[in-house]
Amino acid sequence: MPRIVCVCLSHWPVTRLRRAGLAPDRGPLAVAAEGPGGLRLLALDPEARALGLRPGEPLGRVRARIGVPLQVHPADSESDRAALLRLCRWAEGYAPVVAPFGAAEAADGFYIDVAGASHLRGGEEPLVDDLAGRLARSKIPARIALADTPGGAFALACYGASDRVIVPPGGAEPALRALPVEALRLDPGTVSGLRRLGLRRVGEVDALARGPLARRFGEALLLRLDQAMGRRPEPLAPLTEEAAYRAARGFLDPIGRQSDIVVTARLLMAEIAPRLERDGIGACGLRLVLHRVDGVMRVLDLGLSRPERCPERVAALVSLRLDRLGAGLDAGFGFETVTLTVTVTGALSARQTELGAAPQGDGIDALADALAQRLGRPLLRLGARASHIPERAAHPRPWNSDPASWPDHLPPRPLVLFPRGEAALDVLSTVPEGPPRRFRWRARIHAIVHAEGPERIAAEWWHAPGAARDYYRVECEAGRRLWLYRDGPHAPGRPAAWFVHGVFA
């Protein structure tokens, strides 16, 4: 049975700055990243948290609220990741299987599988005490938990009552039941949906029937629940695993120019491409690691919209990423080794195309990849959901997921769809059940010259019954085309409520 130690590093970007000597030892310190509405707080040191600051707050509002100087540094996720990997290499002294957190954890930290290795430290409790003591002496704040599964250890380390928890073998289920649902490593939409239903604890979710949960929230919820409870396996990907598709090149004279790095990336991809072609696959994810002469690593992760083996295209994406980094690359005295690893693969079979024509979809995929490198974040596409309600009929998915299969029988939908309908007031109509002729919306009167509809949309049978909506496509005198709906039928003494739900092009 696995025995997993989870080390959750609280506010790791601030810790890295302090340990690297890039931030003052005294005074409140924060790391900010670009977010909705501008810069927002990403990580805080204890002094900043003592001032009442919280991650996610707008930086401008924070500066206006506190009365003391706040040291703010820009986020550098690549340096944070490189420092975390170095810490994982150090943790291999406790056990050979060490794995850093992935995207699902949405946090910084790592796992150690100490099964068969804890006796070398005198047992599980002395091992955890030694690990916690060394991290504390190195001024690395951490919460540590030991359980049978990675999911259970993560939940207890990040959301447990203590910063050091050891669960005996087989004791994960009772220890997890009182934790909040956020501990299950779910996406924010699923968490908010569970909380709207009054499900706030893991035990409350686990007590429900699995069929309705899967229909409402998808298989991901049950998978995370079962992994945390130990009902389904969750293997770790240790750092020591040798990548099947990897190439490296060393230099007697270290390189530092962007053009040299791009050329090296193209040569390394050309070395990997025959192996990918032999196995009928392509690269969906790549990791370029630049080893500086002073031991510092710069890690660049590239995601691709579709499997790829073309060295020129990979080199172009690397060039775009380096353009965005600019001086942030910090080559120092140069890079002595460059390593390219294929981290994610996908099937890539031969395709017959017209002479001189690019395969269908290549242009938009190439544009998506280029924009992702330029913007520094992956692009999303809309995916279809099994729902007729417009605001629930689509959800954002990674661009490299399968394209959505939209029903071809739907009437036209607006280019801009509001998250929820905006009230239309003072609605006048010629007949109670007909389209409106005049209404007030966003402090303006809109007179309608043309209307099409209604299109009746109702909720699915497995949701709570509600009033059906009658949608109309209308054109105003000013030329604006809107999507309105009446929520429920008109009844004597109770006029129906009208809402604007979208705007057509």
Protein Blocks (a to p, Z undefined) as FASTA:
>chain_A
ZZddddddehkllmmmmmnopacfedcdddddddehiacdfbdcfklmmnopaehiafkl
mmmmpccdcddddddfklmmmmmmmmmmmmmmmpmbdcdddfknopacddddfehklmmn
opaklmmmmmmmmmmmnopacdddddfbfklmmmmmmmmmbfbdcddehilmmmmmmpcf
klnopafklmmmmmmnopabfklmmmpcfklmmmmnojklmmmmmmmnopaccddddfkl
ccfbdcddddfbacfbfklmmmmmmmmmmmmmmmmmmnopacfbdcdddddfkopacddd
dddfbdcfbfklmmmmmmmmmmmnmmmnononopfbdcdddfbdcddddddddehiaceh
klmmmmmmmmmmmnopacddddddddfblklmpccddfklccddddfkbccddfbdcfbd
cddehiacfbfklccfbdceehiacddfbdcddddddddfkbccdddddddddddfkopa
cddddedjadehiacddddfbdcZZ
